[in-house]
Amino acid sequence: MIPDGMAGKPLDVFGGRTTLEAAHTPHMDALARRGIVGLTHNVPQGMEPGSDVAIMSILGYDPKQYYTGRGPLEAASMGVPVGQGEFAFRCNLLHVQGETLVDYSAGHITTEESGEIIATIQKELGDPDITFHHGVSFRNLMTLKGGCAGLATHAPHDHMDEPWEQYLPSGGPCADIIRDLILKSRGILADHPVNKKREAEGKRTANMIWPWSGGAIPAVTPFEKKYGVRGAAVSAVDLVQGLATVAGMSVLKVPGATGMVDTNYQGKVEAAIRALETHGLVLVHLEGPDEAAHMGDAELKKTGIERFDSLILKPILDYLETLGAWRVLLLPDHPTPIAIRTHTSDPVPFLCAGADTSGGAPAFSERTAADTGLVVNNGHELMDLFIRDEVFRK
């Protein structure tokens, strides 16, 4: 169970507590008291602390060996073929004001609106070597034929309220191509009908594209072959669905799952419980706390954590208690501190509990996890411990 970006730093608004500590989480705390609690490093040193890297670790794959980029994972989720010598890039729709990157999501533009914009971008900028594919909301895709060795790109959510020009792609001919696409998109989108309508409604416009994190499809050992367990994933987010697809896991898409704090909680729970009837392991991912943190909204992040506890964790635990044997691994992928509105590579708290565990910590938080002294230095080893190792059979 992955409440995305749930970990963070102490905040004055919460009296020096983190958002997780301030949130009312009786079910997480009860689970912590009956299980094993510690810290895990999901992001290897020197790698960008994105959900793609961190959740690849959680699934048991070493990102240093297997990670090729976010774009190819989202391509796998969308069913977009990525051929030999072709790179797939995440392509955000941004809102910029002058030279400042204001919003990585274009005001969380709707999927319908983004579809119209991506269709225009494809018409104006697409060619036999460059194709734009519509995704969900601001999260879209671009494929580019040709080698992109040495290319460096930057995640837009890491650089809000900063000058976007200093984060344009660099390194090799691919960088020149993508920079040109970004700059041309500004003129194309300036007077787009979708943007005119959003502007009239007082909403942020999608006035620039931003391709980033490109690569080829990674080749990994299927999850079931690696662990002897059939896996499934429930998530509203393309990259998580893509990771599951690449790993050969079943992907369960839930109508009304938005990737925000307001999502179809009941639908996600029902999908997870149904999957447990035919799969040995189910990953349940909730994006809402991370999105709230990117928005710098501490209260909304707190709400997202509390909803995870009451609307996801509780009903799933109620179901698991009817089984003879069960086990839960619960952890955020990475911290997303409110103060900086982006991810960090710091270790995150984890808890593992089930029918065969005891002990634990008085509550579940960053501090209580650190106090146990249990640290998993290589996050990709945690899945093996969860499934096989005696450390979780206390």
C-alpha positions as a Markdown table, in Angstrom:
| # | Residue | x | y | z |
|---|---|---|---|---|
| 1 | Met | 0.0 | 0.0 | 0.0 |
| 2 | Ile | 1.6 | 3.2 | -1.2 |
| 3 | Pro | 0.2 | 6.6 | -0.1 |
| 4 | Asp | 2.4 | 8.6 | -2.5 |
| 5 | Gly | 4.6 | 11.4 | -1.1 |
| 6 | Met | 3.0 | 10.9 | 2.4 |
| 7 | Ala | 6.3 | 11.5 | 4.3 |
| 8 | Gly | 7.6 | 15.0 | 4.9 |
| 9 | Lys | 9.3 | 17.4 | 7.3 |
| 10 | Pro | 8.1 | 19.1 | 10.5 |
| 11 | Leu | 5.8 | 22.1 | 9.9 |
| 12 | Asp | 5.2 | 25.1 | 12.1 |
| 13 | Val | 1.5 | 25.0 | 11.2 |
| 14 | Phe | 1.3 | 21.6 | 12.8 |
| 15 | Gly | 3.3 | 22.6 | 15.9 |
| 16 | Gly | 6.5 | 21.1 | 14.7 |
| 17 | Arg | 4.9 | 17.8 | 13.6 |
| 18 | Thr | 5.0 | 16.4 | 10.1 |
| 19 | Thr | 1.8 | 16.1 | 8.1 |
| 20 | Leu | 1.7 | 12.4 | 8.8 |
| 21 | Glu | 2.1 | 13.0 | 12.6 |
| 22 | Ala | -0.6 | 15.7 | 12.5 |
| 23 | Ala | -3.1 | 13.5 | 10.6 |
| 24 | His | -5.6 | 11.3 | 12.5 |
| 25 | Thr | -4.5 | 7.8 | 11.4 |
| 26 | Pro | -5.8 | 5.3 | 13.9 |
| 27 | His | -5.6 | 2.3 | 11.6 |
| 28 | Met | -2.0 | 2.9 | 10.5 |
| 29 | Asp | -1.0 | 3.4 | 14.1 |
| 30 | Ala | -2.8 | 0.2 | 15.2 |
| 31 | Leu | -1.1 | -1.7 | 12.4 |
| 32 | Ala | 2.3 | -0.2 | 13.4 |
| 33 | Arg | 1.8 | -1.5 | 17.0 |
| 34 | Arg | 1.3 | -5.0 | 15.8 |
| 35 | Gly | 4.1 | -5.2 | 13.1 |
| 36 | Ile | 7.6 | -4.1 | 12.2 |
| 37 | Val | 8.4 | -0.5 | 11.6 |
| 38 | Gly | 11.6 | 1.0 | 10.1 |
| 39 | Leu | 13.1 | 3.2 | 7.4 |
| 40 | Thr | 13.9 | 2.3 | 3.8 |
| 41 | His | 15.9 | 4.1 | 1.2 |
| 42 | Asn | 13.9 | 3.7 | -2.0 |
| 43 | Val | 16.0 | 6.2 | -4.1 |
| 44 | Pro | 19.6 | 5.2 | -4.8 |
| 45 | Gln | 22.2 | 7.8 | -4.4 |
| 46 | Gly | 22.6 | 10.1 | -7.4 |
| 47 | Met | 19.2 | 9.2 | -8.9 |
| 48 | Glu | 16.2 | 11.6 | -9.2 |
| 49 | Pro | 13.7 | 11.0 | -6.4 |
| 50 | Gly | 10.7 | 10.4 | -8.6 |
| 51 | Ser | 7.9 | 7.9 | -8.0 |
| 52 | Asp | 9.1 | 6.0 | -11.0 |
| 53 | Val | 12.5 | 5.3 | -9.4 |
| 54 | Ala | 11.1 | 4.8 | -5.9 |
| 55 | Ile | 8.2 | 2.5 | -6.8 |
| 56 | Met | 10.5 | 0.5 | -9.1 |
| 57 | Ser | 12.5 | -0.1 | -5.9 |
| 58 | Ile | 9.4 | -1.0 | -3.9 |
| 59 | Leu | 8.5 | -3.7 | -6.5 |
| 60 | Gly | 11.9 | -5.2 | -6.0 |
| 61 | Tyr | 13.8 | -4.0 | -9.0 |
| 62 | Asp | 17.1 | -2.1 | -8.6 |
| 63 | Pro | 16.7 | 1.2 | -10.4 |
| 64 | Lys | 20.4 | 1.5 | -11.0 |
| 65 | Gln | 20.1 | -1.6 | -13.1 |
| 66 | Tyr | 16.7 | -1.3 | -14.7 |
| 67 | Tyr | 15.5 | 2.3 | -14.8 |
| 68 | Thr | 15.4 | 3.9 | -18.3 |
| 69 | Gly | 13.0 | 6.8 | -17.7 |
| 70 | Arg | 9.4 | 7.7 | -16.8 |
| 71 | Gly | 8.3 | 8.1 | -20.4 |
| 72 | Pro | 8.7 | 4.4 | -21.3 |
| 73 | Leu | 6.8 | 3.3 | -18.3 |
| 74 | Glu | 3.9 | 5.5 | -19.1 |
| 75 | Ala | 4.1 | 4.3 | -22.7 |
| 76 | Ala | 3.7 | 0.7 | -21.5 |
| 77 | Ser | 0.7 | 1.8 | -19.5 |
| 78 | Met | -0.9 | 3.5 | -22.5 |
| 79 | Gly | -0.2 | 0.6 | -24.8 |
| 80 | Val | 2.0 | 2.9 | -27.0 |
| 81 | Pro | 4.6 | 0.9 | -28.9 |
| 82 | Val | 8.2 | 2.1 | -28.5 |
| 83 | Gly | 10.4 | 0.7 | -31.3 |
| 84 | Gln | 14.1 | -0.1 | -31.5 |
| 85 | Gly | 16.0 | 3.1 | -31.3 |
| 86 | Glu | 13.0 | 5.1 | -30.2 |
| 87 | Phe | 12.6 | 7.1 | -26.9 |
| 88 | Ala | 9.3 | 7.7 | -25.1 |
| 89 | Phe | 9.0 | 10.9 | -23.0 |
| 90 | Arg | 6.4 | 12.1 | -20.5 |
| 91 | Cys | 5.0 | 15.3 | -22.0 |
| 92 | Asn | 3.5 | 17.7 | -19.4 |
| 93 | Leu | 1.2 | 20.5 | -20.3 |
| 94 | Leu | 2.5 | 23.5 | -18.3 |
| 95 | His | 1.3 | 27.0 | -17.3 |
| 96 | Val | 4.1 | 29.6 | -17.6 |
| 97 | Gln | 3.9 | 33.3 | -17.0 |
| 98 | Gly | 6.7 | 35.0 | -18.9 |
| 99 | Glu | 9.9 | 33.2 | -18.0 |
| 100 | Thr | 8.5 | 31.6 | -14.8 |
| 101 | Leu | 7.2 | 28.1 | -14.6 |
| 102 | Val | 4.1 | 28.5 | -12.5 |
| 103 | Asp | 2.2 | 25.2 | -12.7 |
| 104 | Tyr | 3.5 | 21.8 | -13.8 |
| 105 | Ser | -0.1 | 20.6 | -14.4 |
| 106 | Ala | -1.7 | 23.6 | -16.2 |
| 107 | Gly | -4.2 | 23.9 | -13.3 |
| 108 | His | -4.8 | 20.2 | -13.4 |
| 109 | Ile | -6.4 | 20.5 | -16.8 |
| 110 | Thr | -9.2 | 18.0 | -17.5 |
| 111 | Thr | -8.5 | 15.0 | -19.7 |
| 112 | Glu | -11.0 | 16.2 | -22.3 |
| 113 | Glu | -9.4 | 19.6 | -22.6 |
| 114 | Ser | -5.9 | 18.1 | -22.8 |
| 115 | Gly | -7.1 | 15.8 | -25.5 |
| 116 | Glu | -8.0 | 18.8 | -27.7 |
| 117 | Ile | -4.6 | 20.4 | -27.0 |
| 118 | Ile | -2.5 | 17.3 | -27.7 |
| 119 | Ala | -4.4 | 16.8 | -31.0 |
| 120 | Thr | -3.4 | 20.4 | -32.0 |
| 121 | Ile | 0.2 | 19.8 | -31.0 |
| 122 | Gln | 0.3 | 16.6 | -33.0 |
| 123 | Lys | -1.1 | 18.3 | -36.0 |
| 124 | Glu | 1.3 | 21.3 | -35.8 |
| 125 | Leu | 4.5 | 19.6 | -34.4 |
| 126 | Gly | 4.2 | 15.9 | -35.2 |
| 127 | Asp | 6.1 | 14.3 | -38.1 |
| 128 | Pro | 7.2 | 10.8 | -39.1 |
| 129 | Asp | 9.8 | 10.8 | -36.3 |
| 130 | Ile | 7.8 | 12.6 | -33.6 |
| 131 | Thr | 4.4 | 11.6 | -32.3 |
| 132 | Phe | 2.3 | 13.1 | -29.4 |
| 133 | His | 0.0 | 10.8 | -27.6 |
| 134 | His | -2.9 | 11.9 | -25.3 |
| 135 | Gly | -2.9 | 10.5 | -21.8 |
| 136 | Val | -4.7 | 11.7 | -18.6 |
| 137 | Ser | -5.0 | 15.4 | -17.7 |
| 138 | Phe | -1.6 | 17.1 | -17.9 |
| 139 | Arg | 0.2 | 13.7 | -18.2 |
| 140 | Asn | 0.8 | 13.0 | -21.9 |
| 141 | Leu | 3.4 | 11.3 | -24.0 |
| 142 | Met | 5.8 | 12.0 | -26.8 |
| 143 | Thr | 7.8 | 9.4 | -28.8 |
| 144 | Leu | 10.9 | 10.4 | -30.7 |
| 145 | Lys | 12.9 | 8.2 | -33.2 |
| 146 | Gly | 16.6 | 8.4 | -33.0 |
| 147 | Gly | 19.3 | 8.0 | -30.3 |
| 148 | Cys | 19.2 | 10.4 | -27.4 |
| 149 | Ala | 22.5 | 9.5 | -25.7 |
| 150 | Gly | 23.7 | 12.2 | -23.3 |
| 151 | Leu | 20.3 | 13.9 | -23.1 |
| 152 | Ala | 19.5 | 15.7 | -19.8 |
| 153 | Thr | 15.9 | 16.7 | -19.0 |
| 154 | His | 14.3 | 18.1 | -15.8 |
| 155 | Ala | 11.0 | 17.2 | -14.0 |
| 156 | Pro | 8.8 | 20.4 | -14.1 |
| 157 | His | 7.3 | 19.7 | -10.7 |
| 158 | Asp | 10.8 | 20.2 | -9.2 |
| 159 | His | 11.2 | 23.7 | -10.5 |
| 160 | Met | 8.0 | 25.6 | -10.0 |
| 161 | Asp | 8.3 | 29.4 | -9.5 |
| 162 | Glu | 11.7 | 29.2 | -11.2 |
| 163 | Pro | 12.8 | 30.4 | -14.6 |
| 164 | Trp | 12.0 | 27.6 | -17.0 |
| 165 | Glu | 14.6 | 28.5 | -19.6 |
| 166 | Gln | 17.4 | 27.3 | -17.4 |
| 167 | Tyr | 15.9 | 23.8 | -17.2 |
| 168 | Leu | 15.5 | 23.3 | -21.0 |
| 169 | Pro | 16.9 | 20.0 | -22.3 |
| 170 | Ser | 20.6 | 19.8 | -22.9 |
| 171 | Gly | 23.1 | 17.4 | -24.4 |
| 172 | Gly | 23.3 | 16.3 | -28.0 |
| 173 | Pro | 21.0 | 16.7 | -31.0 |
| 174 | Cys | 17.9 | 15.4 | -29.2 |
| 175 | Ala | 18.1 | 18.4 | -26.9 |
| 176 | Asp | 18.0 | 20.8 | -29.8 |
| 177 | Ile | 14.9 | 19.0 | -31.2 |
| 178 | Ile | 13.0 | 19.1 | -27.9 |
| 179 | Arg | 14.0 | 22.6 | -27.1 |
| 180 | Asp | 12.6 | 23.7 | -30.5 |
| 181 | Leu | 9.3 | 21.8 | -29.9 |
| 182 | Ile | 8.9 | 23.5 | -26.5 |
| 183 | Leu | 9.5 | 27.0 | -27.8 |
| 184 | Lys | 7.2 | 26.4 | -30.8 |
| 185 | Ser | 4.4 | 25.1 | -28.6 |
| 186 | Arg | 4.1 | 28.5 | -26.9 |
| 187 | Gly | 3.0 | 30.2 | -30.1 |
| 188 | Ile | 0.7 | 27.4 | -31.0 |
| 189 | Leu | -1.1 | 27.3 | -27.6 |
| 190 | Ala | -1.3 | 31.1 | -26.9 |
| 191 | Asp | -4.7 | 31.4 | -28.6 |
| 192 | His | -5.9 | 27.9 | -28.5 |
| 193 | Pro | -9.7 | 27.7 | -27.9 |
| 194 | Val | -9.3 | 25.5 | -24.8 |
| 195 | Asn | -7.0 | 28.1 | -23.3 |
| 196 | Lys | -9.3 | 31.0 | -24.2 |
| 197 | Lys | -12.2 | 29.2 | -22.5 |
| 198 | Arg | -10.1 | 28.4 | -19.4 |
| 199 | Glu | -8.8 | 31.9 | -19.2 |
| 200 | Ala | -12.4 | 33.3 | -19.3 |
| 201 | Glu | -13.2 | 30.9 | -16.4 |
| 202 | Gly | -10.3 | 32.2 | -14.4 |
| 203 | Lys | -8.3 | 29.0 | -14.7 |
| 204 | Arg | -4.7 | 28.5 | -15.6 |
| 205 | Thr | -4.0 | 27.8 | -19.2 |
| 206 | Ala | -1.9 | 25.0 | -20.8 |
| 207 | Asn | 0.4 | 27.3 | -22.7 |
| 208 | Met | 3.6 | 25.2 | -23.1 |
| 209 | Ile | 4.5 | 21.5 | -23.5 |
| 210 | Trp | 7.4 | 20.0 | -21.6 |
| 211 | Pro | 8.8 | 16.6 | -22.7 |
| 212 | Trp | 11.1 | 15.0 | -20.1 |
| 213 | Ser | 12.4 | 11.7 | -18.7 |
| 214 | Gly | 12.7 | 9.8 | -22.0 |
| 215 | Gly | 14.0 | 6.3 | -22.6 |
| 216 | Ala | 13.5 | 2.9 | -24.0 |
| 217 | Ile | 11.2 | 0.2 | -22.5 |
| 218 | Pro | 13.1 | -1.5 | -19.6 |
| 219 | Ala | 13.6 | -5.3 | -19.7 |
| 220 | Val | 12.9 | -6.7 | -16.3 |
| 221 | Thr | 12.2 | -10.2 | -14.9 |
| 222 | Pro | 8.5 | -10.7 | -14.6 |
| 223 | Phe | 7.3 | -10.2 | -11.0 |
| 224 | Glu | 5.7 | -13.7 | -10.8 |
| 225 | Lys | 8.9 | -15.4 | -12.1 |
| 226 | Lys | 11.0 | -13.3 | -9.7 |
| 227 | Tyr | 8.9 | -14.0 | -6.5 |
| 228 | Gly | 6.6 | -16.9 | -7.3 |
| 229 | Val | 3.6 | -14.6 | -6.6 |
| 230 | Arg | 1.1 | -13.4 | -9.1 |
| 231 | Gly | 0.7 | -9.6 | -8.7 |
| 232 | Ala | -1.8 | -6.9 | -9.6 |
| 233 | Ala | -1.8 | -3.1 | -9.2 |
| 234 | Val | -4.6 | -0.6 | -8.5 |
| 235 | Ser | -3.6 | 3.0 | -9.4 |
| 236 | Ala | -4.9 | 6.0 | -11.2 |
| 237 | Val | -1.4 | 7.0 | -12.3 |
| 238 | Asp | 0.1 | 6.0 | -15.7 |
| 239 | Leu | 3.6 | 5.5 | -14.4 |
| 240 | Val | 2.5 | 3.0 | -11.7 |
| 241 | Gln | 0.3 | 1.2 | -14.2 |
| 242 | Gly | 3.3 | 1.2 | -16.5 |
| 243 | Leu | 5.7 | -0.3 | -13.9 |
| 244 | Ala | 3.1 | -3.0 | -13.2 |
| 245 | Thr | 2.7 | -3.7 | -17.0 |
| 246 | Val | 6.5 | -4.0 | -17.5 |
| 247 | Ala | 6.7 | -6.3 | -14.5 |
| 248 | Gly | 3.9 | -8.5 | -16.0 |
| 249 | Met | 1.4 | -7.7 | -13.3 |
| 250 | Ser | -2.3 | -7.3 | -13.8 |
| 251 | Val | -3.4 | -3.6 | -14.0 |
| 252 | Leu | -6.8 | -2.8 | -12.6 |
| 253 | Lys | -8.2 | 0.5 | -13.8 |
| 254 | Val | -11.0 | 2.0 | -11.6 |
| 255 | Pro | -13.6 | 4.3 | -13.0 |
| 256 | Gly | -13.5 | 7.7 | -11.2 |
| 257 | Ala | -9.9 | 7.2 | -9.9 |
| 258 | Thr | -8.4 | 10.6 | -10.4 |
| 259 | Gly | -5.0 | 10.7 | -8.9 |
| 260 | Met | -6.1 | 13.4 | -6.6 |
| 261 | Val | -7.4 | 13.6 | -3.0 |
| 262 | Asp | -10.9 | 13.4 | -4.3 |
| 263 | Thr | -10.9 | 9.9 | -5.9 |
| 264 | Asn | -13.0 | 6.8 | -6.0 |
| 265 | Tyr | -11.8 | 5.2 | -2.8 |
| 266 | Gln | -14.5 | 2.6 | -2.6 |
| 267 | Gly | -13.8 | 1.5 | -6.2 |
| 268 | Lys | -10.1 | 1.1 | -5.4 |
| 269 | Val | -10.9 | -1.0 | -2.3 |
| 270 | Glu | -13.3 | -3.2 | -4.2 |
| 271 | Ala | -10.9 | -3.7 | -7.0 |
| 272 | Ala | -8.1 | -4.7 | -4.6 |
| 273 | Ile | -10.3 | -7.1 | -2.7 |
| 274 | Arg | -11.5 | -8.8 | -5.9 |
| 275 | Ala | -7.9 | -9.1 | -7.1 |
| 276 | Leu | -6.9 | -10.8 | -3.9 |
| 277 | Glu | -9.2 | -13.7 | -4.8 |
| 278 | Thr | -6.9 | -14.5 | -7.8 |
| 279 | His | -3.6 | -12.8 | -7.0 |
| 280 | Gly | -1.1 | -13.4 | -4.2 |
| 281 | Leu | -0.1 | -9.8 | -4.0 |
| 282 | Val | -1.9 | -6.5 | -4.8 |
| 283 | Leu | -0.3 | -3.1 | -4.9 |
| 284 | Val | -2.7 | -0.2 | -3.9 |
| 285 | His | -1.4 | 3.2 | -4.8 |
| 286 | Leu | -2.9 | 6.6 | -3.8 |
| 287 | Glu | -1.5 | 9.7 | -5.5 |
| 288 | Gly | -3.5 | 12.3 | -3.6 |
| 289 | Pro | -1.1 | 13.2 | -0.8 |
| 290 | Asp | 1.7 | 13.8 | -3.2 |
| 291 | Glu | -0.4 | 16.1 | -5.4 |
| 292 | Ala | -1.5 | 18.1 | -2.4 |
| 293 | Ala | 2.2 | 18.5 | -1.3 |
| 294 | His | 3.1 | 19.7 | -4.8 |
| 295 | Met | 0.4 | 22.3 | -4.4 |
| 296 | Gly | 1.9 | 23.4 | -1.1 |
| 297 | Asp | -1.4 | 22.6 | 0.7 |
| 298 | Ala | -0.6 | 21.1 | 4.1 |
| 299 | Glu | -4.3 | 20.8 | 5.1 |
| 300 | Leu | -5.2 | 19.0 | 1.9 |
| 301 | Lys | -2.2 | 16.6 | 2.3 |
| 302 | Lys | -3.4 | 15.9 | 5.8 |
| 303 | Thr | -6.9 | 15.2 | 4.5 |
| 304 | Gly | -5.4 | 12.9 | 1.8 |
| 305 | Ile | -3.5 | 10.9 | 4.5 |
| 306 | Glu | -6.6 | 10.6 | 6.7 |
| 307 | Arg | -8.7 | 9.5 | 3.8 |
| 308 | Phe | -6.2 | 6.8 | 2.9 |
| 309 | Asp | -6.3 | 5.6 | 6.5 |
| 310 | Ser | -10.1 | 5.5 | 6.8 |
| 311 | Leu | -11.2 | 4.8 | 3.3 |
| 312 | Ile | -8.5 | 2.6 | 1.9 |
| 313 | Leu | -6.6 | 0.9 | 4.8 |
| 314 | Lys | -9.5 | 0.2 | 7.2 |
| 315 | Pro | -11.8 | -1.6 | 4.7 |
| 316 | Ile | -8.9 | -3.6 | 3.3 |
| 317 | Leu | -7.8 | -4.6 | 6.8 |
| 318 | Asp | -11.4 | -5.6 | 7.7 |
| 319 | Tyr | -11.3 | -7.9 | 4.7 |
| 320 | Leu | -7.9 | -9.3 | 5.5 |
| 321 | Glu | -8.9 | -10.1 | 9.0 |
| 322 | Thr | -11.4 | -12.7 | 7.6 |
| 323 | Leu | -8.5 | -14.6 | 6.0 |
| 324 | Gly | -6.4 | -17.2 | 7.7 |
| 325 | Ala | -3.0 | -15.6 | 6.8 |
| 326 | Trp | -2.2 | -12.2 | 5.4 |
| 327 | Arg | 0.4 | -9.5 | 5.4 |
| 328 | Val | 0.6 | -5.8 | 4.6 |
| 329 | Leu | 3.5 | -3.7 | 3.6 |
| 330 | Leu | 2.7 | 0.0 | 3.8 |
| 331 | Leu | 5.0 | 2.9 | 2.9 |
| 332 | Pro | 5.2 | 6.1 | 0.9 |
| 333 | Asp | 7.5 | 6.0 | -2.1 |
| 334 | His | 9.4 | 9.2 | -1.3 |
| 335 | Pro | 8.9 | 12.2 | 0.9 |
| 336 | Thr | 7.2 | 15.3 | -0.6 |
| 337 | Pro | 7.8 | 18.1 | 2.0 |
| 338 | Ile | 5.2 | 20.9 | 1.9 |
| 339 | Ala | 7.9 | 23.6 | 2.2 |
| 340 | Ile | 9.7 | 22.7 | -1.0 |
| 341 | Arg | 6.7 | 21.3 | -2.9 |
| 342 | Thr | 8.8 | 18.5 | -4.5 |
| 343 | His | 10.3 | 15.1 | -3.8 |
| 344 | Thr | 13.4 | 14.3 | -1.8 |
| 345 | Ser | 15.5 | 11.2 | -1.7 |
| 346 | Asp | 15.4 | 10.9 | 2.1 |
| 347 | Pro | 14.5 | 7.5 | 3.5 |
| 348 | Val | 10.8 | 6.9 | 4.2 |
| 349 | Pro | 9.0 | 5.0 | 7.0 |
| 350 | Phe | 7.6 | 1.6 | 6.3 |
| 351 | Leu | 5.5 | -0.9 | 8.3 |
| 352 | Cys | 4.9 | -4.5 | 7.8 |
| 353 | Ala | 2.2 | -6.3 | 9.7 |
| 354 | Gly | 0.0 | -9.3 | 9.4 |
| 355 | Ala | -1.4 | -12.4 | 11.0 |
| 356 | Asp | 2.2 | -13.6 | 11.9 |
| 357 | Thr | 3.8 | -10.3 | 13.3 |
| 358 | Ser | 3.9 | -8.6 | 16.7 |
| 359 | Gly | 5.8 | -5.8 | 18.4 |
| 360 | Gly | 6.3 | -2.6 | 16.4 |
| 361 | Ala | 6.1 | 1.1 | 17.2 |
| 362 | Pro | 3.6 | 3.2 | 19.2 |
| 363 | Ala | 2.4 | 4.9 | 16.0 |
| 364 | Phe | 3.4 | 5.2 | 12.4 |
| 365 | Ser | 5.4 | 8.3 | 11.5 |
| 366 | Glu | 8.8 | 9.4 | 10.2 |
| 367 | Arg | 10.1 | 9.8 | 13.8 |
| 368 | Thr | 8.8 | 6.5 | 15.2 |
| 369 | Ala | 10.2 | 4.6 | 12.3 |
| 370 | Ala | 13.6 | 6.2 | 12.8 |
| 371 | Asp | 13.4 | 5.4 | 16.6 |
| 372 | Thr | 13.3 | 1.6 | 15.9 |
| 373 | Gly | 16.8 | 1.6 | 14.4 |
| 374 | Leu | 15.7 | -0.8 | 11.6 |
| 375 | Val | 16.9 | 0.5 | 8.2 |
| 376 | Val | 16.8 | -1.1 | 4.8 |
| 377 | Asn | 19.6 | 0.6 | 2.9 |
| 378 | Asn | 18.6 | -0.7 | -0.5 |
| 379 | Gly | 14.9 | -0.3 | -1.0 |
| 380 | His | 14.7 | -2.9 | -3.8 |
| 381 | Glu | 15.5 | -5.5 | -1.2 |
| 382 | Leu | 12.4 | -4.7 | 0.9 |
| 383 | Met | 10.0 | -6.7 | -1.3 |
| 384 | Asp | 12.1 | -9.8 | -0.9 |
| 385 | Leu | 12.0 | -9.4 | 2.9 |
| 386 | Phe | 8.3 | -8.8 | 2.8 |
| 387 | Ile | 7.6 | -12.0 | 0.8 |
| 388 | Arg | 10.2 | -14.4 | 2.0 |
| 389 | Asp | 12.4 | -13.4 | 4.9 |
| 390 | Glu | 12.1 | -14.4 | 8.6 |
| 391 | Val | 12.7 | -10.9 | 9.8 |
| 392 | Phe | 8.9 | -10.3 | 9.3 |
| 393 | Arg | 7.9 | -13.4 | 11.2 |
| 394 | Lys | 8.5 | -12.1 | 14.7 |
